[in-house]
Amino acid sequence: MPDAQENHALQLDEEWVELIVSARSMGLSLEEIRLFLGGSNRSAAKHSPTVVPTSAP
């Protein structure tokens, strides 16, 4: 019976893996990829743009 870690590795989505590999080859760090994907909410909050509400005319 395969262990949980081995089983988890078999369930990776090939398209996601390709996207992450492509991002890494373009020079993005793992942290930048995590921020983009929203996996690190605490760090993302530091880098989020400020939203300024606009008033209707």
Backbone atoms as SQL, in Angstrom:
CREATE TABLE atoms (id INTEGER PRIMARY KEY, chain TEXT, resi INTEGER, resn TEXT, atom TEXT, x REAL, y REAL, z REAL);
INSERT INTO atoms VALUES
  (1, 'A', 1, 'MET', 'N', 0.854, -1.184, 0.000),
  (2, 'A', 1, 'MET', 'CA', 0.000, 0.000, 0.000),
  (3, 'A', 1, 'MET', 'C', 0.895, 1.242, 0.000),
  (4, 'A', 2, 'PRO', 'N', 0.716, 2.183, -0.955),
  (5, 'A', 2, 'PRO', 'CA', 1.570, 3.373, -0.998),
  (6, 'A', 2, 'PRO', 'C', 1.289, 4.300, 0.182),
  (7, 'A', 3, 'ASP', 'N', 2.328, 4.995, 0.631),
  (8, 'A', 3, 'ASP', 'CA', 2.120, 5.919, 1.739),
  (9, 'A', 3, 'ASP', 'C', 1.399, 7.176, 1.234),
  (10, 'A', 4, 'ALA', 'N', 0.938, 8.025, 2.156),
  (11, 'A', 4, 'ALA', 'CA', 0.133, 9.194, 1.806),
  (12, 'A', 4, 'ALA', 'C', 0.897, 10.170, 0.925),
  (13, 'A', 5, 'GLN', 'N', 2.181, 10.374, 1.200),
  (14, 'A', 5, 'GLN', 'CA', 2.964, 11.321, 0.415),
  (15, 'A', 5, 'GLN', 'C', 3.098, 10.840, -1.026),
  (16, 'A', 6, 'GLU', 'N', 3.358, 9.582, -1.220),
  (17, 'A', 6, 'GLU', 'CA', 3.482, 9.035, -2.570),
  (18, 'A', 6, 'GLU', 'C', 2.150, 9.157, -3.304),
  (19, 'A', 7, 'ASN', 'N', 1.057, 8.855, -2.641),
  (20, 'A', 7, 'ASN', 'CA', -0.266, 8.954, -3.236),
  (21, 'A', 7, 'ASN', 'C', -0.573, 10.394, -3.616),
  (22, 'A', 8, 'HIS', 'N', -0.212, 11.344, -2.762),
  (23, 'A', 8, 'HIS', 'CA', -0.440, 12.766, -3.027),
  (24, 'A', 8, 'HIS', 'C', 0.299, 13.192, -4.287),
  (25, 'A', 9, 'ALA', 'N', 1.518, 12.760, -4.448),
  (26, 'A', 9, 'ALA', 'CA', 2.314, 13.133, -5.613),
  (27, 'A', 9, 'ALA', 'C', 1.679, 12.619, -6.899),
  (28, 'A', 10, 'LEU', 'N', 1.012, 11.501, -6.838),
  (29, 'A', 10, 'LEU', 'CA', 0.373, 10.939, -8.022),
  (30, 'A', 10, 'LEU', 'C', -0.872, 11.715, -8.430),
  (31, 'A', 11, 'GLN', 'N', -1.414, 12.530, -7.536),
  (32, 'A', 11, 'GLN', 'CA', -2.641, 13.260, -7.818),
  (33, 'A', 11, 'GLN', 'C', -2.396, 14.678, -8.323),
  (34, 'A', 12, 'LEU', 'N', -1.160, 15.058, -8.592),
  (35, 'A', 12, 'LEU', 'CA', -0.876, 16.398, -9.085),
  (36, 'A', 12, 'LEU', 'C', -1.463, 16.578, -10.476),
  (37, 'A', 13, 'ASP', 'N', -2.040, 17.735, -10.714),
  (38, 'A', 13, 'ASP', 'CA', -2.599, 18.053, -12.017),
  (39, 'A', 13, 'ASP', 'C', -1.457, 18.453, -12.945),
  (40, 'A', 14, 'GLU', 'N', -1.323, 17.755, -14.051),
  (41, 'A', 14, 'GLU', 'CA', -0.199, 17.989, -14.961),
  (42, 'A', 14, 'GLU', 'C', -0.178, 19.416, -15.494),
  (43, 'A', 15, 'GLU', 'N', -1.339, 20.012, -15.758),
  (44, 'A', 15, 'GLU', 'CA', -1.375, 21.386, -16.270),
  (45, 'A', 15, 'GLU', 'C', -0.856, 22.375, -15.235),
  (46, 'A', 16, 'TRP', 'N', -1.211, 22.160, -13.947),
  (47, 'A', 16, 'TRP', 'CA', -0.714, 23.042, -12.896),
  (48, 'A', 16, 'TRP', 'C', 0.798, 22.909, -12.766),
  (49, 'A', 17, 'VAL', 'N', 1.277, 21.692, -12.842),
  (50, 'A', 17, 'VAL', 'CA', 2.721, 21.471, -12.752),
  (51, 'A', 17, 'VAL', 'C', 3.420, 22.189, -13.900),
  (52, 'A', 18, 'GLU', 'N', 2.890, 22.079, -15.103),
  (53, 'A', 18, 'GLU', 'CA', 3.482, 22.762, -16.259),
  (54, 'A', 18, 'GLU', 'C', 3.480, 24.274, -16.065),
  (55, 'A', 19, 'LEU', 'N', 2.384, 24.819, -15.543),
  (56, 'A', 19, 'LEU', 'CA', 2.313, 26.262, -15.308),
  (57, 'A', 19, 'LEU', 'C', 3.347, 26.720, -14.287),
  (58, 'A', 20, 'ILE', 'N', 3.502, 25.960, -13.217),
  (59, 'A', 20, 'ILE', 'CA', 4.470, 26.327, -12.183),
  (60, 'A', 20, 'ILE', 'C', 5.886, 26.214, -12.716),
  (61, 'A', 21, 'VAL', 'N', 6.176, 25.161, -13.467),
  (62, 'A', 21, 'VAL', 'CA', 7.504, 24.998, -14.064),
  (63, 'A', 21, 'VAL', 'C', 7.778, 26.152, -15.027),
  (64, 'A', 22, 'SER', 'N', 6.785, 26.547, -15.810),
  (65, 'A', 22, 'SER', 'CA', 6.955, 27.670, -16.738),
  (66, 'A', 22, 'SER', 'C', 7.228, 28.966, -15.981),
  (67, 'A', 23, 'ALA', 'N', 6.478, 29.193, -14.912),
  (68, 'A', 23, 'ALA', 'CA', 6.683, 30.400, -14.110),
  (69, 'A', 23, 'ALA', 'C', 8.080, 30.423, -13.514),
  (70, 'A', 24, 'ARG', 'N', 8.536, 29.277, -13.014),
  (71, 'A', 24, 'ARG', 'CA', 9.889, 29.193, -12.448),
  (72, 'A', 24, 'ARG', 'C', 10.934, 29.463, -13.524),
  (73, 'A', 25, 'SER', 'N', 10.718, 28.952, -14.748),
  (74, 'A', 25, 'SER', 'CA', 11.698, 29.151, -15.817),
  (75, 'A', 25, 'SER', 'C', 11.731, 30.607, -16.270),
  (76, 'A', 26, 'MET', 'N', 10.657, 31.361, -15.997),
  (77, 'A', 26, 'MET', 'CA', 10.631, 32.787, -16.329),
  (78, 'A', 26, 'MET', 'C', 11.232, 33.635, -15.216),
  (79, 'A', 27, 'GLY', 'N', 11.658, 32.971, -14.136),
  (80, 'A', 27, 'GLY', 'CA', 12.338, 33.682, -13.068),
  (81, 'A', 27, 'GLY', 'C', 11.492, 34.000, -11.852),
  (82, 'A', 28, 'LEU', 'N', 10.244, 33.574, -11.819),
  (83, 'A', 28, 'LEU', 'CA', 9.414, 33.832, -10.651),
  (84, 'A', 28, 'LEU', 'C', 9.833, 32.923, -9.506),
  (85, 'A', 29, 'SER', 'N', 9.835, 33.482, -8.313),
  (86, 'A', 29, 'SER', 'CA', 10.158, 32.678, -7.133),
  (87, 'A', 29, 'SER', 'C', 8.919, 31.902, -6.706),
  (88, 'A', 30, 'LEU', 'N', 9.120, 30.906, -5.869),
  (89, 'A', 30, 'LEU', 'CA', 7.972, 30.156, -5.355),
  (90, 'A', 30, 'LEU', 'C', 7.037, 31.069, -4.571),
  (91, 'A', 31, 'GLU', 'N', 7.600, 32.023, -3.844),
  (92, 'A', 31, 'GLU', 'CA', 6.779, 32.973, -3.084),
  (93, 'A', 31, 'GLU', 'C', 5.929, 33.820, -4.026),
  (94, 'A', 32, 'GLU', 'N', 6.501, 34.281, -5.135),
  (95, 'A', 32, 'GLU', 'CA', 5.735, 35.067, -6.103),
  (96, 'A', 32, 'GLU', 'C', 4.600, 34.239, -6.705),
  (97, 'A', 33, 'ILE', 'N', 4.869, 32.982, -6.972),
  (98, 'A', 33, 'ILE', 'CA', 3.830, 32.091, -7.504),
  (99, 'A', 33, 'ILE', 'C', 2.734, 31.905, -6.466),
  (100, 'A', 34, 'ARG', 'N', 3.126, 31.695, -5.213),
  (101, 'A', 34, 'ARG', 'CA', 2.132, 31.543, -4.140),
  (102, 'A', 34, 'ARG', 'C', 1.279, 32.796, -4.004),
  (103, 'A', 35, 'LEU', 'N', 1.920, 33.967, -4.061),
  (104, 'A', 35, 'LEU', 'CA', 1.169, 35.216, -3.964),
  (105, 'A', 35, 'LEU', 'C', 0.170, 35.332, -5.106),
  (106, 'A', 36, 'PHE', 'N', 0.612, 35.012, -6.302),
  (107, 'A', 36, 'PHE', 'CA', -0.266, 35.100, -7.463),
  (108, 'A', 36, 'PHE', 'C', -1.452, 34.152, -7.330),
  (109, 'A', 37, 'LEU', 'N', -1.211, 32.962, -6.856),
  (110, 'A', 37, 'LEU', 'CA', -2.271, 31.970, -6.716),
  (111, 'A', 37, 'LEU', 'C', -3.106, 32.179, -5.457),
  (112, 'A', 38, 'GLY', 'N', -2.682, 33.097, -4.589),
  (113, 'A', 38, 'GLY', 'CA', -3.446, 33.388, -3.389),
  (114, 'A', 38, 'GLY', 'C', -3.198, 32.430, -2.247),
  (115, 'A', 39, 'GLY', 'N', -2.101, 31.687, -2.292),
  (116, 'A', 39, 'GLY', 'CA', -1.825, 30.703, -1.259),
  (117, 'A', 39, 'GLY', 'C', -1.214, 31.272, -0.006),
  (118, 'A', 40, 'SER', 'N', -0.811, 32.533, -0.028),
  (119, 'A', 40, 'SER', 'CA', -0.190, 33.140, 1.140),
  (120, 'A', 40, 'SER', 'C', -0.903, 34.453, 1.429),
  (121, 'A', 41, 'ASN', 'N', -2.047, 34.377, 2.075),
  (122, 'A', 41, 'ASN', 'CA', -2.868, 35.561, 2.307),
  (123, 'A', 41, 'ASN', 'C', -2.174, 36.616, 3.147),
  (124, 'A', 42, 'ARG', 'N', -1.362, 36.197, 4.109),
  (125, 'A', 42, 'ARG', 'CA', -0.678, 37.166, 4.957),
  (126, 'A', 42, 'ARG', 'C', 0.304, 37.984, 4.139),
  (127, 'A', 43, 'SER', 'N', 1.093, 37.333, 3.293),
  (128, 'A', 43, 'SER', 'CA', 2.042, 38.047, 2.452),
  (129, 'A', 43, 'SER', 'C', 1.324, 38.825, 1.368),
  (130, 'A', 44, 'ALA', 'N', 0.250, 38.295, 0.847),
  (131, 'A', 44, 'ALA', 'CA', -0.484, 38.963, -0.224),
  (132, 'A', 44, 'ALA', 'C', -1.062, 40.281, 0.273),
  (133, 'A', 45, 'ALA', 'N', -1.458, 40.336, 1.540),
  (134, 'A', 45, 'ALA', 'CA', -2.030, 41.554, 2.091),
  (135, 'A', 45, 'ALA', 'C', -1.020, 42.692, 2.062),
  (136, 'A', 46, 'LYS', 'N', 0.250, 42.394, 2.241),
  (137, 'A', 46, 'LYS', 'CA', 1.288, 43.415, 2.201),
  (138, 'A', 46, 'LYS', 'C', 1.441, 43.987, 0.801),
  (139, 'A', 47, 'HIS', 'N', 1.166, 43.178, -0.232),
  (140, 'A', 47, 'HIS', 'CA', 1.418, 43.571, -1.604),
  (141, 'A', 47, 'HIS', 'C', 0.151, 43.944, -2.371),
  (142, 'A', 48, 'SER', 'N', -1.000, 43.908, -1.705),
  (143, 'A', 48, 'SER', 'CA', -2.252, 44.203, -2.388),
  (144, 'A', 48, 'SER', 'C', -2.361, 45.692, -2.646),
  (145, 'A', 49, 'PRO', 'N', -2.849, 46.048, -3.827),
  (146, 'A', 49, 'PRO', 'CA', -3.042, 47.472, -4.102),
  (147, 'A', 49, 'PRO', 'C', -4.187, 48.010, -3.254),
  (148, 'A', 50, 'THR', 'N', -4.131, 49.281, -2.948),
  (149, 'A', 50, 'THR', 'CA', -5.191, 49.919, -2.193),
  (150, 'A', 50, 'THR', 'C', -6.340, 50.210, -3.143),
  (151, 'A', 51, 'VAL', 'N', -7.526, 49.823, -2.754),
  (152, 'A', 51, 'VAL', 'CA', -8.702, 50.076, -3.581),
  (153, 'A', 51, 'VAL', 'C', -9.359, 51.342, -3.080),
  (154, 'A', 52, 'VAL', 'N', -9.504, 52.313, -3.983),
  (155, 'A', 52, 'VAL', 'CA', -10.133, 53.578, -3.635),
  (156, 'A', 52, 'VAL', 'C', -11.499, 53.607, -4.294),
  (157, 'A', 53, 'PRO', 'N', -12.561, 53.677, -3.492),
  (158, 'A', 53, 'PRO', 'CA', -13.894, 53.696, -4.092),
  (159, 'A', 53, 'PRO', 'C', -14.112, 54.972, -4.886),
  (160, 'A', 54, 'THR', 'N', -14.800, 54.840, -5.993),
  (161, 'A', 54, 'THR', 'CA', -15.113, 56.016, -6.800),
  (162, 'A', 54, 'THR', 'C', -16.570, 56.369, -6.576),
  (163, 'A', 55, 'SER', 'N', -16.859, 57.649, -6.592),
  (164, 'A', 55, 'SER', 'CA', -18.248, 58.067, -6.405),
  (165, 'A', 55, 'SER', 'C', -18.928, 58.148, -7.765),
  (166, 'A', 56, 'ALA', 'N', -20.198, 57.844, -7.782),
  (167, 'A', 56, 'ALA', 'CA', -20.959, 57.895, -9.034),
  (168, 'A', 56, 'ALA', 'C', -21.172, 59.351, -9.422),
  (169, 'A', 57, 'PRO', 'N', -21.186, 59.672, -10.715),
  (170, 'A', 57, 'PRO', 'CA', -21.380, 61.077, -11.150),
  (171, 'A', 57, 'PRO', 'C', -22.760, 61.600, -10.860);
